Amino acid sequence: MLTGELKSQVDNVWNSFWSGGIANPLEVIEQITYLLFLKRLDELQTLEENKSARLNKPIERQIFPLGKDSKGRAYEDMRWSRLKNTSPQDMFKVVDEHVFPFLRELGGDGSTYAKQMQGARFTIPTPALLAKVIDLLDDIPMEDQDTKGDLYEYMLGKIASAGTNGQFRTPRHIIRLMVELTKPTPKDIICDPASGTCGFLVSAGEYLRENYPEMLVDEATRKHFNNTMFHGYDFDNTMLRIGSMNMLLHGVENPEITYRDSLSQDYAVEEEKYSLILANPPFAGSLDFDSTAKDLLAVVKTKKTELLFLSLFLKLLKPGGRAAIIVPDGVLFGSSKAHKDLRKILVEEQKLDAVISLPSGVFKPYAGVSTAILIFTKTNSGGTDNVWFYDMQADGWSLNDQRQPLLDEDKLGSLTSKALTEDEHIKNNLPDLLARWSKRDISEKNNERTAQSFVVAKTEIALNSYDLSLNRYKKVIREKIEHVSPMQIIAEIKKIEAEIQNQLLELESLL
């Protein structure tokens, strides 16, 4: 957890970027990402040098080559440990003219980070700002993985508060809830085909570290965790760089974070590759048929991206694989043939586990659309007997544009340090949701339709054209209103008038 002092330092640097002419929060984080990557390279080089000295052998991996670059600058001068001790003017010149060309040429080591740096460009406007950012990053205890991750998450949170770029950011507590619901295992191969800042992949990695600490001790599972477990795709190069660094700072050495238009024809090579998909895909746009994968259109003929992504997830999952995804409410009740066909596939051909209705303010301040979480398992042979519904009415934060916490920090999120009271539950439904989810095949089946969660049989859903909206099945408790006849009302009025008249007479007698 970041200290208030560290947050204040980050805020000061952030404000310096803005006053220096960089107003786009993504560009701010991108520039900081490049510097963090440079710092990381210096740390790796130092490790190699220490290993060489300890074993009395030549350095195996020379990240900063010996000699000079094409402009006559020694590569040693580009290392973070040297750079931070130079004057702001010389530091600025070295970074601009030498470091960034070096970063762009570094892709040969094959790591996902080096690949993302090939398009790196330096836009920090002044030597003073560069020196200030480097001083901040140098003061942070970067050997502490939690601090590194929290620092980056804190900066990423500024994307959401900035407004127009907020679509890249799913609330962290909602992400963690979806991870808790799907329970990743060390054998999983996890994918987010619309990865953005890689929040879902980061959260899955944190869950695995907490619940399977032995995983990183065993060589085989550690190698899988660092190289083949996590896959993220996006078609925004800036987000790929930010997402890659987010994974690195959270302790995943070499995930596959690559450029890809997930709905294009290229996706087909990875059919049935993943065992877990966690995603909040874009659902505001539409595509033309010519640029969309033909196999997806064969499943559901539509231009709507939310339906195409859902179709894609079904293709990418292995049999037995599971998914937790966020969809707009229109997916649940849309009346077009494409909407109905896709819902029928989920219910009849796969195993639809749950529909969780989210409050409409969850994605404010940048979107007020109503959404839901769908959880399903790919079987290709059916398996849906019942579907569990939960009506989430509060997530622990205000549902207005400010999105302020409604409870103390230890009572937010899906895993709280102690049970919430009834009044606290009204402000944060997540712990209750998680508890009820574990009982969905047992006691939850006995709930009335007026409860916050209940189970609906597949047969009933089929009779309702596979409508998956919670309001289709939820019953509302209506208070019984006693009707009074007009004569009774008149008599009551006369009684009140008589009482007032008596009180006036008493006052007159006193006067």
HELIX and SHEET records of a PDB file:
HELIX    1   1 GLY A    4  SER A   19  1                                  16    
HELIX    2   2 PRO A   25  LEU A   55  1                                  31    
HELIX    3   3 TYR A   75  MET A   78  5                                   4    
HELIX    4   4 TRP A   80  LEU A   83  1                                   4    
HELIX    5   5 PRO A   88  VAL A   94  1                                   7    
HELIX    6   6 VAL A   95  VAL A   99  3                                   5    
HELIX    7   7 PHE A  100  ARG A  104  1                                   5    
HELIX    8   8 LEU A  106  ASP A  109  5                                   4    
HELIX    9   9 THR A  112  GLN A  116  1                                   5    
HELIX   10  10 MET A  117  GLY A  119  5                                   3    
HELIX   11  11 PRO A  127  ASP A  139  1                                  13    
HELIX   12  12 GLN A  145  SER A  161  1                                  17    
HELIX   13  13 GLY A  166  PHE A  168  5                                   3    
HELIX   14  14 ARG A  172  THR A  182  1                                  11    
HELIX   15  15 GLY A  199  ASN A  211  1                                  13    
HELIX   16  16 PRO A  213  LEU A  216  5                                   4    
HELIX   17  17 GLU A  219  LYS A  223  1                                   5    
HELIX   18  18 HIS A  224  THR A  228  3                                   5    
HELIX   19  19 ASN A  237  LEU A  249  1                                  13    
HELIX   20  20 GLN A  265  GLU A  270  5                                   6    
HELIX   21  21 PHE A  289  SER A  291  5                                   3    
HELIX   22  22 LYS A  294  VAL A  299  1                                   6    
HELIX   23  23 THR A  305  LEU A  316  1                                  12    
HELIX   24  24 GLY A  330  PHE A  333  1                                   4    
HELIX   25  25 LYS A  337  LYS A  344  1                                   8    
HELIX   26  26 ILE A  345  GLU A  349  3                                   5    
HELIX   27  27 GLU A  409  LYS A  411  5                                   3    
HELIX   28  28 GLU A  422  LYS A  427  1                                   6    
HELIX   29  29 LEU A  430  TRP A  437  1                                   8    
HELIX   30  30 SER A  443  ASN A  446  5                                   4    
HELIX   31  31 LYS A  458  LEU A  463  1                                   6    
HELIX   32  32 LEU A  470  TYR A  473  1                                   4    
HELIX   33  33 PRO A  486  LEU A  510  1                                  25    
SHEET    1   A 9 GLU A 256  TYR A 259  0                                        
SHEET    2   A 9 PHE A 230  ASP A 234  1                                        
SHEET    3   A 9 ILE A 190  ASP A 192  1                                        
SHEET    4   A 9 TYR A 274  ALA A 279  1                                        
SHEET    5   A 9 LEU A 317  PRO A 328  1                                        
SHEET    6   A 9 THR A 371  THR A 377 -1                                        
SHEET    7   A 9 LYS A 351  SER A 357 -1                                        
SHEET    8   A 9 ASN A 386  ASP A 391  1                                        
SHEET    9   A 9 SER A 453  ALA A 457 -1                                        
END                                                                             
